[in-house]
């Protein structure tokens, strides 16, 4: 009986250590999606408020949100939406953007030179939106997500993918590169560059920096700012968000 109690105590101690070591991991606030998936039968809500300025046009998302649910060990399903306010010249439009549904599947864990790998697929539903933002076609997207562990506190992540645009059904190629470093157990810095490219067009390239702060092991606050670079239009944006795992 004493041996059983000792084993149970040791097992409980190990489980507690593992549970405490597990910390919320989010796909926001940057463009680079993480290969990590949500734990089975858990929900994670990632929400934020954003402001974007391109020349004299202003766009607000108040809020945007991603709902992620772990369906089994290596897979999650997700729903994305946003309430958008557009100021363009003398016009203003507001309403819900097209709903996006998708799934992420984790393929393999990091091992040596092999990175963490996952596949993300999603599609924008054109008619699940307010009239001002309804689109003419479905807009499917697929990405390969990768992340290398450089050290216990630093990671390098990147995405490669393609999205078929709702307006034209033409493919748009997506590439992202993100580096993060944990200053402490609660504070992480992220720097990122990413771009979108259509055939026979200059790529639209963007860079941003973000600070992530873990309020609790299941709750994270983030703030991000960025700007377009190179051949892209003059655009600046800022975003603040809160993520919570249930």
N, C-alpha and C positions, 0 to 999 in steps of 0.2 A: 504493500500500500504506500509506504514512504517513497519507494522508487517511482511509483506511478505519479504521486504528487509532485515529485521533483521534475519528472518529464513534462507534466502538464504546466508547471510553473515556468520551466525553460522554454516550452513551446509558446506560451502566452507572452513571455518576454520578447522572444524573437519576432512574433507577430506584431507586437506593439512597436518594436523598433522599425520594422518594415513599413507599417502604417504611417509612422511619424516621418519616415524618410520620403514617402510618396508626397509629391507636391503638385499643385495644379500646373498643368501645361496647356498653353493656349495657342491658337492660330493667329490671334490678333496681337498687336495692332498692325503689324507690317504685312506686306504682300506675300512674303514667303510662308507657305503653309508647312507646318511641322508634320513629320511622318507619324508622330504619336497619335494613338486613338484613345477614345474614352473607355474607361473601365466598364465591363459588362453590367448592364442594368443601372447605370448611372446617367444622369443628365448634366450637361454643362451648358451654361448660358453665357455667351460672350457679347456684351453690348457696349455701345459707344456713341459719342456725339462728335460730329465732324464739321469742319468749315473749310471750304475750298474757294480760292479766288483765281480766276483765269482772265487776264486783262480786266475788263469792267464787270464780268459776269461773276456772280456769287452763288454758291451752292451749300445748303445745310442738310445734314442728315440728323434728325432729332426724334428718335435715335435710329441706329442700325443695330441689328442683332443676328446672332447665329445660335441656333438651338442644336446641340449635338447629343446623340444618345448611343451608348455602347450596346450593340445587339448581341455580339459574342466576342470572344477573346481578342480577335484581330480585326474587328470591323465596327464601324459606326455609321449611322445615318444622320443626316443633317438637313435643316431648313434655315434659309437665310432670307431676311427681308429688311426694308428700311423705309422710314417716312422721310420723304425728300421735299425740300423747298428750293425752287430754282428762281433766281433773279437774273433775267437777261434783258438788257436794254430797258424798255418800258413795260415789260411783261413779267408776271410772276405766276408760277405754277406750283402746286403742292399736292402731295398725295403719296400713296404707297407704291413703291417700285415693284416690278415683276418678282413674284416669289421664286426662289431658287431652291431646288431640292437636289440632294446628292448623297454620295456614300464615299467612305474612305476605307481602304483595306491595307493593313500593315503586312508587308511581304517578308521582311527579314530584319533582325537586329544588327546593330553595329558589331563587327568582328574584324580586327586588323584593318586592312585597307578597304574592306567592304563597309559602306555606310549603312545607317538605318534607311530602309526603303519602304515607301508606301505608294499606293495609287489612289488618286482622287478623281472622281467623275461627278459632274453635276450639270444641271440644265435649268435655264431660265424659262419659266412658264409665262408666255406673253400676255395671256388674258387674265391672269391672277394679279391684277394691278388696277390702280385707279385710272380713269380715262386719260389723264394727262400723260401718263407714263406707259401706257400699253404699247406693245411692240408688234411688228407684223409677223415675225417668225420666232420659233423656238431657238434658243442659243445654247447648244451643248458645249461642254468644256471637259478636257481630260488633261491631267498633269501627273508627272512622275515626281515624287517628293523624296529628297535625300538629305541626310544630315551626318556629318562626321564629328566625332568627339575628339577635339584637339587636346583637351585636358579635362580634369574633373570640373573645371569652372568655365571652360570655353568650348564653343561649338561653331561649326561652319555648315550652313544649310543652303540648299539651292533647289529650284524647281525648273522643270522644262515642260512645256505643254502647248496645247493649241485650243483655240476657242473659235467657233463659227459665229460670226456677227449676226445679230438679229436683223439689221437693216439690209444687209446684202447677201447673207449666207456665205460670205467669203471667209477663209481661215485667217485668224490672227494668231501669231506665234508669241508665246509668253516665256520670258526667262527672268529668273530672280537669283540674287546672291545675297546672303545674310550672314553676319558674324555677330555672336553674342559673347559677353563675358560677365560672369557673376562677381560683383564687387564684394558682396556679403551673401549670406544665406537668403536675404530678403530682397536685395537690390541687384538688378541685372541691366546692363547697357546693351543696346542692339544698334548696329549700323547696317544699312541695306542699300542695294542698288537693284533696279529692275526695269524691264522694258517690254513694250508691245510692238510688234512689227507685222505689217501687211506686205504682200508682194508688191514690188515696184514703188514702195513708199519708204520715207525715212522712219526709222524706229523712234518711238516716243519713250525717252529714258527719264527715269526719276530716281532721286536719292532721298533717304530719310534717316533720322535717328530717333531712338525711343528709349524710354526708361520704364522698367517694369518693377513694381513694388508688391511683394507678397504680404498682404494684410494678415491672412491666416493661411494654413496649408491648403484650404479649399477656396480662397478668395484672393484675387489679384487686381491691382489698380495699374493702369498704364497711361502714358502720355507720349505723343509722337508729333514730330514736325518734319516737313519735307518740302522739296521743290523739284520741278522739272529741270532737266539739264540737257546740254547739247542742242539737238535740232528741235526740241519740243517747244510748244508755246509757253509763254511766261505764266507759270502756275505755282501757287503756294498753297499749302494745306496744313491743318493742325487737327489733332484728334485726341480725345480723352475717353477712357473706357473703364469698365468694371466687369470682371468675369467671376462666375461663381459655380462651383461644382456641387451637385446634390447627390 
